[in-house]
Amino acid sequence: MTRALTLDDFVLAGIALAAGLVAAFLLRTLLRWLGKHALRTRWGGDDVIVDALRTVVPWGAIVGGAAAAGAVLPLTRTVQHHVNQSLTVLFILVVSVSAARAVAALVRTVAQSRSGVAASASIFVNITRVVVLAIGFLVVLQTLGISIAPLLTALGVGGLAVALALQDTLANLFAGIHILASKTVQPGDYIRLSSGEEGYVTDINWRQTTIRNLSNNLVIIPNGQLAGTNMTNYNRPEEQLTILLQAGVAYDSDLEHVERVTMEVIAEVMNEIDGAVPEHEPAVRFHTFGDSRIGFTIILGVGEFSDQYRIKHEFIKRLHKRYRAEGIRIPAPTRTVSLQQSAVVIPQQRGAGETEDVASVSMDTDPGRVSPRHEIS
């Protein structure tokens, strides 16, 4: 120290530190007020920015007050340098963490706005957070006087060994990035794989894709496997889809009457059941002369994949009830079985010196009629 500490030095340092604390409290209160107003806007980015500033600005005021307190104290040049350096590192860490949180939240907001669902693709969020924190760490090292050039060189050389050791992990990482970048699958889409797994995509992270099936269980699929398999996406290119129901009526039915009744039931279901698409043009198409009935296909429009089960349920109940009221028969499949038997020779055991009797049984080969005949010789 250049001189001895006095009471005035402590008072001034305390005033500077208290001013920083008071400023931090007032700024945090102001930012909290701004946050309430930001919630009223449609854009979610202002909420993220205010939330980040709510952490950075108060800490900045505290660090500034501590720096001012250190400046009024009669410290040596070396101690003053270390104090300033420590406060700078603390402020950089706070800014890095807040920036990582803010940028990750902005990426999540953009992902939600593009996919239109509540879930988010955490792969981009995690990558962004790691990149921002890594930049902050390098800045801290540079502030401490540690050269980052050798570190970057070592990371470049060691990165090759890490890449060889983590081939599957990196393959899943880049497969996830490719899936999201190509927009073949987005969180919220309902997909079905050729291997049989199906459900709603809830998240795509750096290693795997999480699918929630209709039984509310989670199916975990590696990104590499998802990118290399055949898949049906029921939300692309649009969420609405067409479903086909198969039905049939008896041969003696009036097909014009059947079509008219069926269309009336379709109109009733489309206008009353949630998830149906009334503006979708329904259709009834006869297509097959079956064994016991005339088959036809009913074409309906639904809002999204899971709506089809509720609509099928209601439609089948109402159509069956209406057909019974109108006297339209839905015949059950019948089968006629014809039995045929050929002649069977049955040898009879006799004693020595006796003639052998042979019993012969034959059946008439006329289909549908069985007439046994017995011949004894």
Stockholm file with secondary structure:
# STOCKHOLM 1.0

chainA/1-377         MTRALTLDDFVLAGIALAAGLVAAFLLRTLLRWLGKHALRTRWGGDDVIVDALRTVVPWGAIVGGAAAAGAVLPLTRTVQHHVNQSLTVLFILVVSVSAARAVAALVRTVAQSRSGVAASASIFVNITRVVVLAIGFLVVLQTLGISIAPLLTALGVGGLAVALALQDTLANLFAGIHILASKTVQPGDYIRLSSGEEGYVTDINWRQTTIRNLSNNLVIIPNGQLAGTNMTNYNRPEEQLTILLQAGVAYDSDLEHVERVTMEVIAEVMNEIDGAVPEHEPAVRFHTFGDSRIGFTIILGVGEFSDQYRIKHEFIKRLHKRYRAEGIRIPAPTRTVSLQQSAVVIPQQRGAGETEDVASVSMDTDPGRVSPRHEIS
#=GR chainA/1-377 SS CCSCCCHHHHHHHHHHHHHHHHHHHHHHHHHHHHHHHHTTSSCSHHHHHHHHHHHHHHHHHHHHHHHHHHHHSCCCHHHHHHHHHHHHHHHHHHHHHHHHHHHHHHHHHHHHHHHCSSCCCHHHHHHHHHHHHHHHHHHHHHHTTCCSHHHHHHHHHHHHHHHHHTHHHHHHHHHHHHHHHHTSSCTTCEEEETTSCEEEEEEECSSEEEEECTTSCEEEEEHHHHHTSCEEETTSSCSCEEEEEEEEECTTSCHHHHHHHHHHHHHHHHHHSTTBCTTSCCEEEEEEECSSSEEEEEEEEESSTTHHHHHHHHHHHHHHHHHHHHTCCCCCCCCCCCCCCCCEEEECCCCTTCCCCEEEEECCCSTTCCCCEEEEC
#=GC SS_cons         CCSCCCHHHHHHHHHHHHHHHHHHHHHHHHHHHHHHHHTTSSCSHHHHHHHHHHHHHHHHHHHHHHHHHHHHSCCCHHHHHHHHHHHHHHHHHHHHHHHHHHHHHHHHHHHHHHHCSSCCCHHHHHHHHHHHHHHHHHHHHHHTTCCSHHHHHHHHHHHHHHHHHTHHHHHHHHHHHHHHHHTSSCTTCEEEETTSCEEEEEEECSSEEEEECTTSCEEEEEHHHHHTSCEEETTSSCSCEEEEEEEEECTTSCHHHHHHHHHHHHHHHHHHSTTBCTTSCCEEEEEEECSSSEEEEEEEEESSTTHHHHHHHHHHHHHHHHHHHHTCCCCCCCCCCCCCCCCEEEECCCCTTCCCCEEEEECCCSTTCCCCEEEEC
//
